[in-house]
Amino acid sequence: MNRNREKSGQMKSTPAEKSGDLRTTSLKAAVTVFIVLSVSVAFYSSFYSVGRPDFFRWSDIPDPAVYMGRLNSDRSPTNISHIAFGIGGSTRTWGSRVRYADLWWKPGITRGYVFLERRPDRVFPNRPGVPIRVSSDWRRFRRSSGPEAAVRIARVVVDLFRSGLPNVRWFVMGDDDTVFFPENLVAVLSKYDHREMVYVGGNSESVEQDVMHAYGMAFGGGGFAVSYPLAAQLYGAMDGCLNRYHYFYGSDQRIWACVGEYGVDLSRESGFHQLDIRGNPGGLLAAHPLAPLVSLHHLDDVQPLFPNKTQIESLALLTKAYDVDPSRTLQQCFCYHRKRRWSVSVSWGYTVQIHPKLMTAKELEMPVATFKTWRSWHDGPFTFNTRPESPDPCKHPVVFHLASVNKSSSNSTSTEYKKLDDYPKHCGKGYARALAIDNVVVIAPKMDPRQWKQSPRRECCDIKGSLGQGRMTVRIRKCRHTESVTI
């Protein structure tokens, strides 16, 4: 009968048969949906998970009392494995700014995460770089001032602590356009007792920014560090602080306010550079303070560090010098050519400048104002003294920029600097002689990072040999006990 029904196609189905057909159809549809969803989830997981931790997984936080017991019993020197980095980023900027992180992040050595506001819509270039995490719930907090991201970035210290990375002494925060110099960061943090509540960082260079926000806070883009005991307190208190200080503008100001509630003041370190300046940063970096270079920020907003290069190419060249001798990077020393009445300033790994006149050390160590203030683009004021750049090009120094870096031996380096800019040809005999130099070679012993734990002293240098064939050689050395760095 069923066969005849199938052939004729004219006989009507019974209610029971209709019900069976519907169940069969529904079952097939459910199986199809299950298969599609399973394939989609598998594809989505593999698409996002290669080389990345789970975006939302949080570890069990160790009992702070137990953890502090281990910290107190561990007397080993602080090293890079004791530092966790928390980078505040966004899906809008990370795709382009990840190139900054690539300059300093060393997979398997540096630890931490970049925190984004949501799961990215696309996979960023396949590289073993900074792992990505999504910030925990941050929209529930009160906000009456500042950008929307201020609350989220302020909670990076909480999310980093919450990630449960083991054996951490210091939590270091920065922005996605911050370039860190980790070995020098270790040298700075080693001066402090990580078993105490410590807050380390630097101010803005522009006074207008410090007045607007706070002199006593560490500006977040330049990076700052909090010790484990302080991070543990912030983990429990940050949510309340965010509501209490909702009227503050930036994330760093809110963190500073919360830190202050525990009676902890900022330990200032001049190697953290917010770079709240505009224009050419050369005058500042060529007269770097007597401190290890720890960070550079706002690199999209200043001219490239080296002429005829992009900013990334410039930073790659500076990093090449840093990799050879981290502690000496940007350290300034002076020497003189008595007969030609030259003053020579060396900013190691960056520039050599020949001034065709005799100048005191105090003049040479004062940055030339090649840059403007951050907000108003004025000539100042800054949080350090500057000297104006002369409108007369004949009074500018002849500048030689880093060209190559070599290891002379296991304990010394040789760096070469070349003249790249155009200079006037009719500025007098002394200036013409300086222009006859095409390249400068600087020989230097490697700098011991332990020097930064003491009261550092500027080193001395000598101009060696003849100045024939357009070449000058400078040798850096430690100053003798009673030696002056001024001629």
DAKA-V486452 format. One record per residue. RES is the residue in one small letter. BURIAL is + if it has 24 or more other C-alpha atoms within 12 Angstrom, else -. Layout:
res->{RES RES}
burial->{BURIAL BURIAL}
This chain:
res->{m n r n r e k s g q m k s t p a e k s g d l r t t s l k a a v t v f i v l s v s v a f y s s f y s v g r p d f f r w s d i p d p a v y m g r l n s d r s p t n i s h i a f g i g g s t r t w g s r v r y a d l w w k p g i t r g y v f l e r r p d r v f p n r p g v p i r v s s d w r r f r r s s g p e a a v r i a r v v v d l f r s g l p n v r w f v m g d d d t v f f p e n l v a v l s k y d h r e m v y v g g n s e s v e q d v m h a y g m a f g g g g f a v s y p l a a q l y g a m d g c l n r y h y f y g s d q r i w a c v g e y g v d l s r e s g f h q l d i r g n p g g l l a a h p l a p l v s l h h l d d v q p l f p n k t q i e s l a l l t k a y d v d p s r t l q q c f c y h r k r r w s v s v s w g y t v q i h p k l m t a k e l e m p v a t f k t w r s w h d g p f t f n t r p e s p d p c k h p v v f h l a s v n k s s s n s t s t e y k k l d d y p k h c g k g y a r a l a i d n v v v i a p k m d p r q w k q s p r r e c c d i k g s l g q g r m t v r i r k c r h t e s v t i}
burial->{- - - - - - - - - - - - - - - - - - - - - - - - - - - - - - - - - - - - - - - - - - - - - - - + + - - + + - + - - - - - - - - + - - - + - - + - - - - - - + + + + + + + + + + + + + + - - + + - + + + + + + + + + + - - - + + + + + + + + + + - - - - + - - - - + + + + + + + + - + - - + - + - - - - - + + + + + + + + + + + + + + + + + + + + + + + + + + + + + + + + + + + + + + + + + + + + + + + - + + + + + + + + + + + + + + - - + + + + + + + + + + + + + + + + + + + + + + + - + + + - + + + - + + - + + + + + + + + + + + + + - + - + + + + + + + + + + + + + + + + + + + + + + + + + + + + + + + + + + + + + + + + + + + + - - - + + - + + + + + + + + + + + + + + + + + + + + + + + + - - - - + + + + + + + + + + + + + + + + + + - + - - + + + + + + + + + + + + - - - + + + + + - + + - - - - - - - + - + + + + + + + + + + + - - - - - - + + + + + + + - - - - - - - - - - + + + + + + - + + + + + + + + + + + - + - + + - - - - + + + + + + + - - - - - - - + + + + + + + + - - - - - - + + -}
